[in-house]
Amino acid sequence: MFMILSLAFAAGEPAGGAQGSPLGFLGSLLPILLIFPIFYFLVIMPQQKARKKHRVMMEGLKKGDRVVSSAGIIGTIVSVDKETVVLQAAPEVKLRILRSSVADLRAEE
């Protein structure tokens, strides 16, 4: 941030006494100040929405849901605890995974 302000001060006064921008220092800082709201709407806000959607999905997990883990394992939920989920990946295969590693709900096939 210090480097950006240093560049803004350096760009504020043209060499040789020539007339600068009518806005002066504020005019040179304006593009930098406009970047922050654009960055918020394009990057931060969509991430917050996705995080909220995932949290709601994790809170709504129940027995019988088909899910995909973050490792790519597809299974049906057999039981749900506070922190873990037991998945049945095959007829005789049950896996215990962390609830937070459930990546997505799958539609019934």
C-alpha positions in Angstrom: 0.0 0.0 0.0 2.9 2.3 0.8 4.3 1.8 -2.7 1.0 2.7 -4.3 0.8 5.9 -2.3 4.4 6.8 -3.1 3.6 6.3 -6.8 0.5 8.5 -6.4 2.5 11.3 -4.8 5.2 11.0 -7.5 2.5 11.2 -10.2 0.7 14.1 -8.6 3.0 16.9 -9.8 4.3 16.9 -13.4 8.0 17.8 -14.0 8.9 21.2 -15.4 6.1 23.1 -13.6 3.5 22.0 -16.2 -0.1 22.2 -15.1 -1.4 19.0 -13.6 -4.9 17.4 -13.5 -7.7 19.7 -12.2 -8.4 17.2 -9.4 -4.7 16.9 -8.4 -3.9 14.2 -5.9 -7.5 13.0 -5.6 -7.7 12.5 -9.3 -4.7 10.2 -9.3 -6.1 8.2 -6.3 -9.6 7.9 -7.8 -8.8 4.8 -10.0 -7.2 3.0 -7.0 -10.2 3.8 -4.8 -12.6 2.5 -7.5 -10.9 -0.9 -7.5 -12.0 -1.8 -4.0 -15.8 -1.8 -4.6 -15.3 -3.6 -7.9 -13.1 -6.2 -6.2 -15.8 -6.7 -3.5 -18.7 -7.3 -5.9 -16.7 -9.5 -8.2 -14.7 -11.7 -5.7 -15.7 -11.4 -2.1 -19.5 -11.3 -2.3 -19.8 -14.5 -4.6 -17.5 -16.3 -2.2 -19.6 -15.4 0.8 -22.8 -16.6 -1.0 -21.1 -19.9 -1.9 -19.9 -20.4 1.7 -23.4 -19.7 3.1 -25.0 -22.2 0.6 -22.5 -24.9 1.5 -23.1 -24.3 5.3 -26.9 -24.6 4.8 -26.4 -27.8 2.8 -24.1 -29.3 5.5 -26.6 -28.4 8.3 -29.4 -30.1 6.3 -27.7 -33.5 5.8 -29.8 -36.4 6.7 -29.9 -40.2 6.5 -30.5 -41.4 2.9 -29.0 -38.4 1.1 -26.6 -39.2 -1.7 -23.5 -37.1 -1.4 -20.0 -36.6 -2.9 -17.1 -36.1 -0.6 -14.3 -33.7 -1.3 -12.2 -36.8 -2.2 -14.7 -37.7 -4.9 -16.3 -40.6 -3.0 -20.0 -41.0 -3.8 -22.2 -42.7 -1.2 -25.4 -42.7 0.7 -25.5 -41.3 4.2 -26.2 -44.1 6.8 -25.9 -41.9 9.9 -25.0 -38.3 10.8 -23.3 -37.2 14.0 -22.3 -33.7 15.1 -18.9 -33.9 13.3 -18.9 -37.1 11.2 -21.0 -38.8 8.6 -21.1 -42.5 7.8 -21.3 -43.2 4.1 -22.2 -46.5 2.4 -20.1 -46.5 -0.8 -20.9 -50.1 -1.7 -23.1 -52.9 -0.2 -20.5 -53.9 2.4 -18.4 -50.8 2.5 -19.1 -48.0 5.0 -16.8 -45.0 5.4 -16.7 -42.5 8.2 -15.8 -39.1 7.0 -15.8 -35.6 8.5 -19.1 -33.7 8.0 -17.1 -30.8 6.6 -15.6 -33.0 3.8 -19.1 -33.4 2.2 -18.8 -31.4 -1.0 -22.2 -31.7 -2.7 -25.6 -33.4 -2.7 -26.3 -35.7 -5.6 -29.7 -36.3 -7.1 -31.1 -39.8 -6.8 -30.1 -41.9 -9.8 
